[in-house]
Amino acid sequence: MRAYQPGTRPLELASLSPAERAVASLVADGLTNPQIGDRLYISRRTVQTHLVHIFAKLDIASRAQLAAEVTRHQWEPSPALTHGLATDL
């Protein structure tokens, strides 16, 4: 994956699935993959897969970049997803 260069491509946060948005939000909150998995009732591997997809869709290369973008856009996912109540993951 190539290094992200700000301004080279607009981030498409809207292109993320609801599950990806929940994972991105929890990354921005500073949670680890195991913590995100516990919160959303998904495996660590599923969290990692969501992150791979998020990084590809947003053309970024790190959790820090993801957290910065989510914070910068002040974007919030559905509350049900961040509290482990989602059933369609």
C-alpha positions in Angstrom: 0.0 0.0 0.0 1.4 3.4 -0.9 1.8 6.2 1.6 -1.1 8.5 2.0 -0.6 12.0 0.8 -3.2 14.5 2.0 -5.1 16.2 -0.7 -4.3 13.6 -3.4 -7.7 12.0 -3.3 -10.9 12.9 -1.3 -11.7 10.5 1.5 -14.9 8.6 0.9 -16.1 8.0 4.5 -19.6 7.5 3.0 -18.3 4.5 1.0 -17.7 2.5 4.2 -20.2 -0.2 5.2 -22.0 0.2 8.6 -19.6 -2.4 10.2 -16.6 -0.6 8.7 -17.8 2.7 10.1 -18.2 1.2 13.5 -14.7 -0.2 13.4 -13.3 3.1 12.2 -15.1 5.0 15.0 -13.7 2.7 17.6 -10.2 3.0 16.2 -10.6 6.7 16.5 -11.5 6.2 20.1 -8.2 4.4 20.6 -9.5 0.8 21.0 -7.3 -2.1 20.0 -8.5 -4.9 17.6 -9.3 -7.2 20.5 -11.3 -4.4 22.3 -13.1 -3.6 19.1 -13.9 -7.3 18.6 -15.3 -7.6 22.1 -17.4 -4.4 21.7 -18.9 -5.5 18.4 -19.1 -9.2 19.1 -16.8 -10.0 16.2 -13.5 -11.8 16.0 -10.1 -10.0 16.0 -9.6 -11.4 12.4 -12.9 -9.8 11.3 -11.8 -6.5 12.8 -8.5 -6.8 10.9 -10.4 -7.6 7.6 -12.6 -4.5 8.1 -9.4 -2.4 8.6 -7.8 -3.7 5.4 -11.0 -2.8 3.5 -11.2 0.6 5.2 -7.5 1.4 4.4 -8.0 0.4 0.8 -11.3 2.4 0.4 -9.9 5.5 2.0 -6.4 5.1 0.5 -4.7 5.4 3.9 -2.0 3.3 5.5 -2.3 3.5 9.3 -4.7 3.5 12.2 -3.4 7.0 13.1 -4.4 8.3 9.7 -7.8 6.7 10.1 -8.3 8.1 13.6 -7.3 11.6 12.4 -9.7 11.5 9.5 -12.7 10.2 11.5 -12.0 12.9 14.1 -11.5 15.6 11.6 -14.8 14.8 9.9 -16.5 14.5 13.3 -18.3 11.5 12.0 -20.4 9.2 14.2 -21.7 5.8 13.3 -25.0 4.3 14.4 -25.0 4.0 18.2 -26.2 0.5 17.9 -23.1 -0.6 16.1 -20.7 0.9 18.7 -22.4 -0.7 21.6 -22.4 -4.3 20.3 -26.1 -4.4 19.4 -25.7 -4.9 15.7 -27.1 -8.1 14.4 -26.2 -7.8 10.7 -22.4 -7.9 11.1 
